[in-house]
Amino acid sequence: MDKAWLSIIGIGEDRAEALPPASRLALANATHVVGAPRHLALAGLEGDARVQSWPVPFSVDPVLALRGESVAMLVSGDPFWFGAGSSITRHLSAGEWRAYPAPSTFSWAAARLGWPLERVACLGLHAAPFEQLVPVMGRGQRAICLLRDGPAASDLTAWLTERGFGASTCHILEALGGERERHRTVTAQAFSLKDVEAPVAMAIAFDGPLALPRASGLPDDLFIHDGQITKRPMRALALSALAPRPGEMLWDLGAGSGSISVEWCLAGGRAIAVERHAERAAIIRQNAQHFGLMHCLTTLEHDHGQPIDLPAPDAVFVGGGANEALLDRLWAQLSPGTRLEMHGVTLETEALLLGAHARLGGHLLRIELAHAAPLGTMRGWSPARPVVQWSVVR
């Protein structure tokens, strides 16, 4: 199909006559219009025979059913900035659609507050847990969050207060850009508004604990664990060798507490943590929720020594339980360019990794760490077990 039949029109809280001429023309020429009741009302289309509302739950099927006809799809603000644009375009070729963006809620909020948008975290929390704020929240940081409805503003300020961010300044921004626009400012701990109405966003200037460090090797006490955790120095060395990049997929085999997966995801990647012990798999899920990573960290309760069908990885980490069969299976399964890292503590695993290095190349490192501990009335070095790290690119 070489002609655009779908017009994706961003609409704010102002009336349709305020739309740019190109958006108004596309809307006027459409034989079918699909949108939320609020947007249809703003466009003055109540009772128009051309219109139909989005189904609940949301689905793009009504638009796809009209494929090839002249269709206008009304969405909030910028269709591709936490909008519904990509929900439909993933099903279409480039020539089938054309988009007409309007200012996003984030742009309106930054314009009202004078905040430099490129230095503000923007999140859509209308259908996501508040924990997704965890990686970006910290003293001196800022975020703009889209919220589901008015009561969600109260819920979010309560959540911030419970997390130690009660002194944060919260701007409650309703119906930005429209006749009903309202802007009120409170601290999270003093929030008592009862009349917040959708559409609503909250802009937060955080005041509380420091943000999570960006360097690899977070403090161990930030994680939930039962003692089975890759300790901070080893985790930093492991992640350095794994070299996470945004969007990449990690297999974390024998994941323990999931600390490697957590830090990989905090660096912008996605991870599948495979753990055979049910109680530890539960801990990994708790850590994923605690750090706001449920959307990018998947936990599988499975023996990583047994074959499993997973999406192709960019990197694989085996923190324990390595053996010849697992190595051979991974080497045969992984695509060229995949990064593989294995750790060994026992003599048997060390011998396996020495042999793998001699046969397959890569980088071999023996790591010996010690920490200061009481020794009688004085202090001395208490050594940890040496760890052998083998890393290689398939």
Secondary structure, 3 states (H helix, E strand, C coil): CCCCCEEEEEECCCCHHHCCHHHHHHHHHCCEEEECHHHHHHCCCCCCCCEEECCCCCCCHHHHCCCCCCEEEEEECCCCCCCCHHHHHCCCCHHHEEEECCCCHHHHHHHHHCCCHHHCEEEECCCCCHHHHCCCCCCCCEEEEEECCHHHHHHHHHHHHHCCCCCCEEEEEECCCCCCCEEEEEEHHHCCCCCCCCCEEEEEECCCCCCCCCCCCCCHHHCCCCCCCCCHHHHHHHHHHHCCCCCCEEEEECCCCCHHHHHHHHCCCEEEEEECCHHHHHHHHHHHHHCCCCCCEEEEECCCCCCCCCCCCCEEEECCCCCHHHHHHHHHHCCCCCEEEEEECCHHHHHHHHHHHHHHCCEEEEECCEEEEEECCEEEEEECCCEEEEEEEC
